[in-house]
Structures are given as structure tokens and as C-alpha cells.
Amino acid sequence: MSLLLAFILLIIGLILLTKGADYFIENSASFAEDKGISPHVVGVTIVAFGTSLPELLVSIISSFQGYNDLALGNIVGSNISNIGLVLASSSFVFYYILGTDIQPNADSNNDSYVMFSAVFLLIIFAQDNVINSTEGLVFFILYIIYLVSLFFRTKNKEGRINEEDHTSYVFLVSGLVAMLFGAQLTVDSAVEVATHLGVSQIVIGLSVVAIGTSLPELAGTLSAARMGHKEIAVGNVIGSNIANIFMVMGVLAMINDVAVEQWILDTTLPLLMILTLATFGLIRVPLHRLSGYILLAFFVLFMYELTFV
């Protein structure tokens, strides 16, 4: 693939991402309203799962092709990107465009414990430099338990169900497909450029592929932010980070043991933990531009760290 073709595909991919996110988020919000479901729950389930599909597909394909380094980098890098890039961008949209902050939300606070636990377990399991199939099964079971708990949490809350259905399921599914296809086009072209430049597999996974597969989260979260859906914007990030570790890493480790390089254990995973802790605290107070700059600074530090690999 030539560089010119890669750039053309990149532009097409970004257009599909942007428009697909608008349709997907708009109809996800309508679905929540129609069914009397909390927008946050929709954000951490339907939206989060949909935007985490690129990480799942890329990681599984990479694993079957023997590129576990790329798969691991994709998961860890995506979680860092989701917070340092996606959530930070969302706070900027709310502050600079909508003139407001993201207020604390009880559901987000509760789910942040799950997000923290996922990162903590990942670091514990990685201490022997491998995530094995048993640990992968534990991750996957924990994700099922989390989904079940969300079901009961929603069931116990009263919500008014609209008799008239405002959701366009065609646009909901089409938006998701457009996001995923756009993300794949973007990732393929970016990897092509990085490969030509001689960048290593793990760095491609941590940066190019990780950011690329986080583009649906970015598009979805920014779209939700522009529409004023604060719960979906924050829930998408939290839910995606939970899904990336518990579901994606779980499935990946059950397929093949995932080797964890020592420098990942020494530098990148601690950075993910610090960033997760920062998010844990920041979402408990109004999330504004300063919060966004703090989270963005961690992302810049992450990208700077990769220059020495």
C-alpha cells in the first residue's frame, strides 16, 4: 500500500468514524430513554461493548497470527488512550463548547471501583511476565459477573418506559458498523505507515493500533459530549476500559498465553494504574478543563515514554 493510498483511506476512515458515532450515540440515547434505562448503563454496556469491538477483533486476529505483543500493547495502550485522550477531550468539549462541567455521577463512581480492580488484577497477574489461560478465564468470569450486576442494578431502579419507540435500530446498527469499518481503515493505514518507518511491533501496538482502536471511543464520546449526554460520555470510557481487560484480555489469554515484557511491567502498567487512580478521583468532583489537562498530560507522558523503546 502506498503512502498516498494510506492517507486517502485514513480520511475515509475518519469520516466514517465521525458520522457513524453520531448515529450510534443518538440512537443509543433514544434507546435508553425509550426503555427507561439509565444512560450510564447504556454507556458502560451497549456503547462500551460496541466501541471495544475493534480491540477485541484486532487482539484475537493478532493472537492467532502470533502477534501477541501487538495484542497486549493494543489493550494496555487503548486503556491509557481512553482516559488520557478520550475522557480529556470530552471534558474540553463540555467546557469550551457547551460551557459546563461533567458533574459527579453515582453510577460512574460505583463502576470506577470495577475499573480500578481490573487494572489492579492485570498488574498482579502480569508479575510472572505472562497472562495464562486460567487468569484469562478469571477475567472473563468477572466480566460476566459485572454485566449481571448491572442488570440487577437497572432492574431495581424505576424508569419510565415510553410507549412510542423513537429509536432507529437501522441507524443504530449502521452507525456501529460505520464506526468499526472506519476504525479498521484508520488502523490499517496507520500500521502501514509505521511499518515502513521500521517501528517495532510492541510500539505499534501501544501507540498506532491502540490509538486507532480507541477512535470509536473517541468518536462516540465526543459525539455524546456534543449532544450533552454526560452519562454516556463518561460511561463509555469506564465501560470500555473494563471490557478491554476483563473481556478482551480474558478471551485473548484463553486463546493463547500472553507474554508481558518486563519494561511493560515496569513502566507502562504503573502509568496505567496512576492514570486510573487519577480518573478515580477526578470523576468524584466536577470534571472540567483542568481535569482534562491533567489526564492529557499523562497521555503525552505515555507517548513520550514510547520514544525510548
Salt bridges, closest charged atoms under 4 A:
ASP22 OD1 - ARG226 NH2 2.48
ASP34 OD1 - HIS166 ND1 3.14
ASP107 OD1 - ARG153 NH1 3.46
ASP107 OD1 - LYS157 NZ 3.05
ASP111 OD2 - HIS40 NE2 2.52
ASP111 OD1 - ARG153 NH2 2.85
GLU192 OE2 - HIS196 NE2 3.11
